[in-house]
Amino acid sequence: MSVLVLGGTGYIGSHAVYQLIDQDEKVIVIDNLETGHLEAIHPNATFYQGDIRDIDFLRKVFKAEPIHSVLHFAANSLVGESMENPLKYFDNNVHGTQVLLKAMTEYGVKKIVFSSTAATYGEPKQVPITEEMPTLPTSTYGETKLTMEKLMKWCGIAHGIRYVSLRYFNVAGARETAEIGEDHQPESHLIPIVLQTALNQREHVTIFGSDYNTDDGTCIRDYIHVEDLIAAHLLALDYLNNNGSSDIFNLGSSKGFSVKQIVETARKVTGNEIPVKYGPRRPGDPSVLIASSDKAREILGWIPERTHITKIVEDAWRWHSTHPLGYRTEGTS
Ligand code: UDP
């Protein structure tokens, strides 16, 4: 039997494929390669290129492969873009998941681990954020992920599909051996931008806002190592395989770091100067986002082992410094 990974050529999905194969699982990858990278696919995975909105394509894969469960990472995930082009997000994220659930229902596949987000909560009234807190997304992206969770809930009631939805906080780092890592075009995330500046690919980092109500005036986020994040997905699969009922879990470190602290950590790790400039706040950025992940620890038995900010930046640096142009350096560096 195989695990189907949707979006398995992206940053987070590719790390899932590698860990599943480390655990001797048979892995099927689906990706439309719109934002992912062919080079990120593990050589032992079976790859089908196609779009999850294409029911005939999904039927072909579900018919050909003995799939017992699904990890769903296939989605657009840029907050800014989602505000400019909401229909793109509803179409790919929500409609795509609708078609996927239809195929799963038709082929009797009843287990799914889903990639959700802290953006489902919006601006929190207090931190750390627990799973019981209200979900009031402030972006189309967050709204689509919340809607995808609801699609799974109602398909669970009607068709017996069981899901685990994992709400990620700030995912960063890379596989320790650095054969895969983060490569977005264009890049918008803080840690890759800081490290590209360390590589002199950018003149400076622009810090978005220095007048937040935090100790140093810059935003605070909860950074989690991508490998720990994926470890939680594998535990979620075990949980569903052991008849666990559908549930939602936050994945974070329960610790916050400011933008300035991230730059400082990267200066220490890389030994480079990393110039900064201060710019205006980025619209929609909450000042502080910190997860309570007690529920994942208690119910899934999750112990994040690599989630220390220096380790996260070190592993990300290993990837960026050996792949300064991301996957475009493959075979040429
Ligand atoms: N940020 C920044 N400059 C950048 C990119 C990000 O100051 O060039 C800040 C951003 O405002 C946020 C934090 O870094 O407070 C993390 O942003 P990122 O885009 O990495 O993740 P998000 O929190 O939006 O999911």
Residues whose N, C-alpha, C, O or C-beta is under 5 A from the ligand:
A	BS01	UDP	S188 H189 L190 I191 I193 T206 I207 F208 C219 R221 V259 R282 D285
